[in-house]
Amino acid sequence: MSWDQKNVPHKGWICDFVTDLGTPDGRCAMCGREEIRFVHHMSHEDYPEGLDVGCVCAEKMEDDYVTPRRREQDLRNVAARRKRWLLRKWKISQAGNPYLKTDGFHIVIFKQGDDSWGGKLTEVETGFSVTNKRRYRNADEAKLGAFDGMIFLKNKRSASTAGSTR
């Protein structure tokens, strides 16, 4: 356990990102606790290896008892929303493609010539669009891929907005 090791700093860590394992299959590298679902990937200027830890240890390492829990709650919300994504009422375009307008995006799912499925996300405000290069076996898989792409683009936008206000 790293808390007991003298060469491992206890404070001054930064969380680079958090991963949702989907199930509590992780192990905290700081305290050794098993069964963590959300892995906080921590870095420190005096400890080049970095550590993958649970929320409680991340709080102590960052000396911040709010942000790590907020990061986990954000991931929980995304996971719950993803579970409900396919239950949403998708409209059908004139071309016969399922589409949805949500979160500032226009999302279209379409069948490819080879019977695979793809999708396109367009940011309504800017007109910026991304066409998925990945091929999916069916419309539901393409819809979930579009959800993941939308979350990625929203997080990228949030990160660039946060960076521009500093």
Secondary structure, 3 states (H helix, E strand, C coil): CHHHCCCCCCCCCEEEEEEECCCCCEECCCCCCEEECEEEEEEECCEEEEEEECHHHHHHHHCCCCHHHHHHHHHHHHHHHHHHHCCCCCEECCCCCEEEEECCEEEEEEECCCCCEEEEEEECCCCCEEECCCCECCHHHHHHHHHHHHHHHHHHHHHHHHHHCC
